[in-house]
Amino acid sequence: MVTRRFLSRENIARVSTEILGDLLSGQQEQDVTQRSATQRYRIGSRLVKGGRTFHYAHIGDGTYGVTVQPTQVRLAYGVSASIWAATDENNVTGAVVAPLGARTITYVTTGAIVANQFAGGFISVGAAPYGVTVQIKSHPAAGAGATVVLTLEDPLPAAVPAGTAVALYRSPYANIISPRQAAIEGCADPNTNQQTFLGVPLVEGLAGEYIWVQTWGPACVVSGSGAEGTNPHERQLVWDAGDGSVQLVGGEYALARSWQYAGYILPTTNSAVALPTVGVPGGPDGMLYMMLQCDP
């Protein structure tokens, strides 16, 4: 006997937003090759199209306190998450008691925050009940030392006692930056080669704009090493944090370090036929056709 499950409107809406993106009320749809000065979808919203996965992102412009910012993201180069300890609320003490099952939690800010700075991000409890991590839905703006109520996406799985230490982290898609553009502009990034990559944009965008970032599926990304696939078993690719290109595991520098996995080469290759390199202005070796594997 087969038991049929009937979906509620809430279930259908949730499935829809996981595939079509979480469109904000009153906004028009935005295609993956478009950029917008206005936020149209929820930050981090997921879109599946043509066998590829995208997430909606805000290009860094200093809104959240990061002063060293490139002015745009670069087409076919990786973009990284700008999550900095100096601009996230880490090791905050003074969370107000929240009962089991609550969908709100109150805490006292360390520094000033803008409205929904942490929306789509997470709050993590750093003391008993240690390990509780819940996604943040929304919150108002507040000054330093202010009491703020965070609305949560899910109910708390445990009670949080008063005075508990918590940490707040923004969505990785809330303030993306481009290492490639930073290198072009000569930006002095204190965390050079220490970024975490999210994917590649299909359109260039300026600081403060909103775009879709491809995070999974077939993609063309700028190569940082060249001649990929000419030797046996050359498949795996890693990110070059210096500029957002990709190169072989075991390529220049990559063998000795734990570089972030990016995906694998798609075309069949051999020693006589290397991958074609499509020239890209400013690109070292052209573009690779690859299976991107960052965030499904």
C-alpha positions as CSV (number, residue, x, y, z in Angstrom):
1,M,0.0,0.0,0.0
2,V,1.4,3.4,-1.0
3,T,0.7,6.3,1.4
4,R,0.3,9.5,-0.5
5,R,1.5,12.7,1.1
6,F,-0.5,15.9,0.4
7,L,1.6,19.0,0.5
8,S,0.3,22.1,2.3
9,R,0.6,25.6,0.8
10,E,3.6,26.1,3.1
11,N,5.3,22.9,1.9
12,I,4.7,23.9,-1.8
13,A,6.0,27.4,-1.2
14,R,9.1,26.0,0.5
15,V,9.8,23.6,-2.4
16,S,9.3,26.5,-4.9
17,T,11.7,28.8,-3.2
18,E,14.4,26.1,-3.0
19,I,14.2,25.8,-6.8
20,L,13.0,29.2,-8.2
21,G,14.6,31.5,-5.6
22,D,13.0,33.3,-2.6
23,L,11.6,36.3,-4.5
24,L,10.9,39.3,-2.2
25,S,7.4,40.7,-2.1
26,G,6.7,43.2,-4.9
27,Q,9.9,42.5,-6.8
28,Q,10.4,41.3,-10.4
29,E,12.4,38.1,-11.3
30,Q,16.1,38.5,-12.0
31,D,17.8,36.2,-14.5
32,V,21.2,34.6,-13.8
33,T,22.9,36.8,-16.3
34,Q,21.4,40.1,-14.9
35,R,22.6,42.3,-12.2
36,S,20.5,44.6,-10.1
37,A,21.0,47.7,-8.0
38,T,17.9,46.6,-6.0
39,Q,17.7,43.5,-3.9
40,R,15.1,41.2,-5.5
41,Y,15.6,37.9,-3.7
42,R,16.5,36.9,-0.2
43,I,20.3,36.8,0.3
44,G,21.6,33.2,-0.1
45,S,18.4,32.3,-2.0
46,R,18.8,29.1,-4.2
47,L,17.9,28.8,-7.8
48,V,18.2,25.7,-10.0
49,K,18.3,26.2,-13.7
50,G,19.6,24.1,-16.7
51,G,21.4,21.6,-14.4
52,R,23.2,24.4,-12.5
53,T,22.7,25.8,-9.0
54,F,22.9,29.5,-8.2
55,H,22.7,31.5,-5.0
56,Y,21.7,35.1,-4.7
57,A,24.5,37.4,-3.4
58,H,25.3,41.0,-2.5
59,I,28.5,42.4,-3.8
60,G,30.6,43.9,-1.0
61,D,30.5,47.7,-0.7
62,G,31.6,48.3,2.9
63,T,28.0,48.2,4.2
64,Y,29.0,45.8,6.9
65,G,32.2,47.5,8.0
66,V,34.7,45.9,5.6
67,T,36.7,48.8,4.3
68,V,39.0,47.0,1.9
69,Q,36.7,46.2,-1.1
70,P,37.2,45.7,-4.8
71,T,34.7,47.7,-6.9
72,Q,33.4,44.8,-8.9
73,V,33.3,41.0,-9.3
74,R,35.0,39.5,-12.4
75,L,33.3,37.3,-14.9
76,A,34.5,33.6,-14.8
77,Y,36.7,34.2,-11.7
78,G,35.8,32.8,-8.3
79,V,34.2,35.1,-5.7
80,S,34.8,34.6,-2.0
81,A,32.8,35.1,1.2
82,S,33.8,38.2,3.2
83,I,33.1,37.0,6.7
84,W,35.5,38.8,9.1
85,A,35.8,38.4,12.8
86,A,35.9,42.2,13.1
87,T,32.5,42.7,11.5
88,D,30.6,39.6,12.9
89,E,29.4,39.5,16.4
90,N,31.7,36.9,17.9
91,N,31.8,35.8,21.5
92,V,29.0,38.1,22.6
93,T,28.0,37.7,26.2
94,G,24.6,38.7,27.6
95,A,22.1,36.7,25.5
96,V,18.7,37.0,27.3
97,V,17.0,33.8,28.4
98,A,15.1,32.0,25.6
99,P,12.9,29.0,26.3
100,L,12.9,25.7,24.4
101,G,11.0,26.1,21.1
102,A,11.3,29.9,21.0
103,R,11.6,31.5,17.6
104,T,13.2,34.7,18.9
105,I,16.3,35.3,21.0
106,T,17.5,38.6,22.4
107,Y,21.2,39.7,22.8
108,V,23.2,42.9,23.5
109,T,25.2,44.1,20.5
110,T,29.0,44.6,20.6
111,G,29.0,47.1,17.7
112,A,26.3,48.9,15.7
113,I,24.5,46.7,13.1
114,V,22.3,47.5,10.2
115,A,18.9,46.0,9.7
116,N,19.1,42.3,8.6
117,Q,22.9,42.3,8.6
118,F,22.7,38.7,9.9
119,A,19.6,37.6,8.0
120,G,20.3,34.3,6.3
121,G,23.2,33.8,8.7
122,F,23.4,31.9,11.9
123,I,23.5,32.3,15.7
124,S,25.6,29.8,17.6
125,V,25.5,29.2,21.3
126,G,29.1,29.1,22.7
127,A,28.2,27.7,26.1
128,A,25.7,25.3,27.6
129,P,23.6,24.3,25.6
130,Y,26.8,24.1,23.6
131,G,26.4,23.5,19.8
132,V,22.9,25.0,19.3
133,T,23.0,26.7,15.9
134,V,19.9,28.3,14.3
135,Q,19.5,30.3,11.2
136,I,18.5,34.0,11.6
137,K,15.5,35.2,9.7
138,S,15.5,39.0,10.4
139,H,16.3,41.7,12.9
140,P,16.2,45.5,13.2
141,A,19.1,48.0,13.1
142,A,20.7,48.9,16.4
143,G,23.6,50.8,17.9
144,A,26.5,49.5,19.9
145,G,25.4,48.1,23.3
146,A,21.8,47.9,22.3
147,T,19.3,45.1,23.0
148,V,18.2,43.4,19.8
149,V,15.6,40.7,19.2
150,L,16.5,38.2,16.5
151,T,13.7,36.4,14.7
152,L,14.8,32.8,13.9
153,E,13.9,30.5,11.0
154,D,13.4,27.5,13.3
155,P,12.5,27.0,16.9
156,L,15.3,26.7,19.4
157,P,16.1,23.0,20.1
158,A,17.1,23.8,23.7
159,A,16.6,26.6,26.3
160,V,19.3,29.3,26.3
161,P,20.0,30.6,29.8
162,A,20.5,34.3,30.5
163,G,24.1,35.5,30.1
164,T,25.0,32.8,27.6
165,A,27.8,33.5,25.2
166,V,26.7,33.5,21.5
167,A,28.2,34.2,18.1
168,L,26.5,35.7,15.1
169,Y,27.7,35.0,11.6
170,R,26.4,36.6,8.3
171,S,25.4,34.7,5.3
172,P,28.4,33.8,3.2
173,Y,26.5,35.5,0.3
174,A,25.9,38.8,2.1
175,N,29.1,40.5,1.1
176,I,31.0,38.7,-1.7
177,I,34.3,40.0,-2.9
178,S,36.6,39.3,-5.9
179,P,40.3,38.5,-5.3
180,R,41.0,39.0,-9.0
181,Q,39.6,42.5,-9.0
182,A,41.4,43.3,-5.8
183,A,44.7,42.2,-7.4
184,I,44.0,44.4,-10.5
185,E,43.2,47.4,-8.3
186,G,46.1,46.8,-5.9
187,C,43.9,46.4,-2.9
188,A,46.0,45.5,0.2
189,D,43.9,42.5,1.5
190,P,45.3,41.4,4.9
191,N,43.9,37.9,4.3
192,T,45.4,37.3,0.9
193,N,45.2,33.5,0.1
194,Q,42.9,32.9,3.0
195,Q,39.5,33.3,1.4
196,T,36.8,30.7,1.0
197,F,35.3,30.6,-2.5
198,L,31.6,30.3,-3.2
199,G,31.4,30.0,-7.0
200,V,31.6,32.1,-10.2
201,P,29.3,34.8,-11.5
202,L,27.9,34.8,-15.0
203,V,27.9,38.6,-15.1
204,E,30.2,41.3,-13.8
205,G,28.7,43.5,-11.1
206,L,29.6,46.6,-9.2
207,A,30.0,47.1,-5.5
208,G,26.6,47.2,-3.8
209,E,24.7,45.4,-6.6
210,Y,23.0,42.0,-6.5
211,I,23.8,39.0,-8.7
212,W,23.4,35.3,-8.9
213,V,26.5,33.3,-8.2
214,Q,26.8,29.8,-9.8
215,T,27.8,27.3,-7.1
216,W,27.3,23.9,-8.8
217,G,27.2,22.3,-12.2
218,P,29.0,22.7,-15.6
219,A,30.9,26.0,-15.7
220,C,33.7,27.8,-17.5
221,V,36.3,29.2,-15.0
222,V,39.6,30.8,-15.7
223,S,42.6,28.5,-15.5
224,G,45.6,29.4,-13.3
225,S,48.0,26.7,-14.3
226,G,47.5,25.6,-17.9
227,A,47.8,22.2,-19.8
228,E,45.2,20.6,-17.5
229,G,44.5,17.0,-18.3
230,T,47.6,16.2,-20.4
231,N,48.8,13.6,-17.8
232,P,47.0,10.5,-16.4
233,H,44.5,11.0,-13.6
234,E,44.5,14.8,-13.9
235,R,40.9,15.6,-12.9
236,Q,40.6,17.5,-9.6
237,L,40.7,21.2,-9.5
238,V,41.3,23.6,-6.6
239,W,40.9,27.4,-6.1
240,D,43.8,29.7,-6.4
241,A,43.0,32.2,-3.6
242,G,45.3,34.8,-5.1
243,D,42.9,35.6,-7.9
244,G,40.0,33.2,-8.0
245,S,41.2,31.0,-10.9
246,V,41.4,27.2,-10.7
247,Q,44.3,24.8,-11.1
248,L,45.1,21.2,-10.8
249,V,45.6,19.5,-7.5
250,G,49.4,18.8,-7.5
251,G,50.0,21.8,-9.8
252,E,52.0,24.8,-8.9
253,Y,52.1,25.1,-5.1
254,A,48.9,23.0,-4.7
255,L,50.6,19.7,-3.8
256,A,52.1,21.0,-0.6
257,R,49.0,22.8,0.8
258,S,45.4,22.1,1.6
259,W,43.8,24.3,-1.1
260,Q,40.0,24.5,-1.4
261,Y,38.4,21.9,-3.7
262,A,36.6,23.5,-6.7
263,G,35.5,20.5,-8.9
264,Y,36.8,18.4,-11.7
265,I,37.6,18.7,-15.4
266,L,34.7,17.6,-17.7
267,P,36.3,17.0,-21.2
268,T,38.1,13.8,-22.0
269,T,41.8,14.6,-22.5
270,N,45.1,12.9,-23.2
271,S,48.8,13.7,-23.6
272,A,48.4,14.7,-27.2
273,V,45.3,16.8,-26.7
274,A,45.3,19.4,-23.9
275,L,42.3,21.3,-23.0
276,P,41.5,24.3,-25.3
277,T,42.2,27.7,-23.7
278,V,39.7,30.4,-24.7
279,G,41.6,33.7,-24.3
280,V,40.3,36.0,-21.5
281,P,41.5,39.5,-21.1
282,G,43.7,39.5,-18.0
283,G,43.4,35.7,-17.7
284,P,46.6,33.7,-17.4
285,D,45.7,30.6,-19.5
286,G,42.1,30.8,-20.7
287,M,39.0,29.1,-19.4
288,L,38.4,25.5,-18.2
289,Y,35.2,23.6,-18.8
290,M,34.6,22.0,-15.5
291,M,32.1,20.6,-13.0
292,L,31.8,23.2,-10.3
293,Q,31.2,21.8,-6.8
294,C,30.9,24.4,-4.1
295,D,27.3,24.6,-2.8
296,P,24.6,22.3,-4.3
